[in-house]
Amino acid sequence: MSRFLCVDIGAGTMDVLWFDTEAVHHYKAVVVSPVRTIAERAARLPGDLVVTGCEMGGGPVTAVLRQRAETHDVIVSLSAAATLNHDAEKVRTWGITVVEDAEAEKLRRRGRHAHLELQDIEAGRLERMVEGFGVPFEFDAVAVCVQDHGVPPPGMSHLDFRHRVYRDRLDARPCPHDLLFAAGEVPTELNRLRSVARSAGRLPAGEVYVMDSGMAAVVGAALDTHAPEDHAFVVLDVATSHTVCAAVAAGELAGLVEYHTVDVTPERLDRLLHEMVAGRLDHRRVLDEGGHGAYIRKPVGPDALRTIIATGPKRRLVQGSRLPMVFGAPLGDNMMTGCVGLLESLRRRRGLPALVYV
């Protein structure tokens, strides 16, 4: 088992890594995220729309479909509507018609509406990319990461729910690489990850795995050459949409805080990191401030701030920090952080020999 395809699908980019663990060859690409290419495709389609598919990243896709519904009929299958909102009734208040999947498929076949399919995995696009690497489009395993807020019960914030889903698992075993799920293991509440696993199942791969992109970024950043072996340290992934800060001690996650990147300032970041290593971060207060939440398993102390490894496409935002930042680049590439996290999690899952991510 040696040929792996790792795909990190974010709000701005899709990062792709092909890695042969036996020959120790790798090829990589950073391209526009599916949420943007599909939103652009939707904007180009004429007239009335019928939308099928499954839950994927929303953002620009939601904006285009809402705008189209102001002037034309937009009919969305129940499964695809989860991209816009998990509450189908709320989607209907935007002037969008939500129907059962079978009904949407009938409309698609009639050909009277322009058709748009929603999914994070664009198989044809991935095939063209991989063949452009000069390697076959077939794999022993595919691993994909996206951010999934989960489907919360009525009355609960999706941000609070996401925190609880991962807190419970990290309490049991504080190793983020263990949050890599095989296709048949994905918790039912993680609907986007389940959708990705089903879509990736159509790829020519022996096995399919999925993971939350925040957890993958923590694993990947911790493998950077700057990571110390003799003391706890902090990793910081500043992505297009979300920023994840984590304290790592002896290979385990000691603390975590997550924010929308647009709300990150050097001053706020300094405060959050000091409170995280001291074990003083409060999940509810972070939510009230507009953040995604915080998880503290144990304080690691201020010495952890001696090494802060920053990765992610928007890490330039932390240049004004008073703390000592180093810019990480696992596999020699800042943009491969999530893919390296996927690969390392998969390597551990399969019990393969250690890799060097220089």
Protein Blocks (a to p, Z undefined) as FASTA:
>chain_A
ZZacdddddfkbccdddddfklopacddddddfklmmmmmmmmpgcjaddedddddeklm
mmmmmmmmmmmccdddfklmmmmomclklmmmnopacddfklmmmmmmnopaccddddfb
lfklmmmmmmmnopacddfbdcdddddebjadehiafklmmmmmmmmmmmmoccfklmpc
cfklgcfklmmlmmmmmmmmmpccfbdcdddfklmmmmmmmmpmklcfkbccddddddfk
bccddddeehiafbdcdddfklpcfklmmmmmmmmmnopacfklmmmnopabdcdfbdeb
jklmmpccdedjklmmmmmpcbdcddddehhiaklmmmmmmmmmmmmmnopacddfZZ
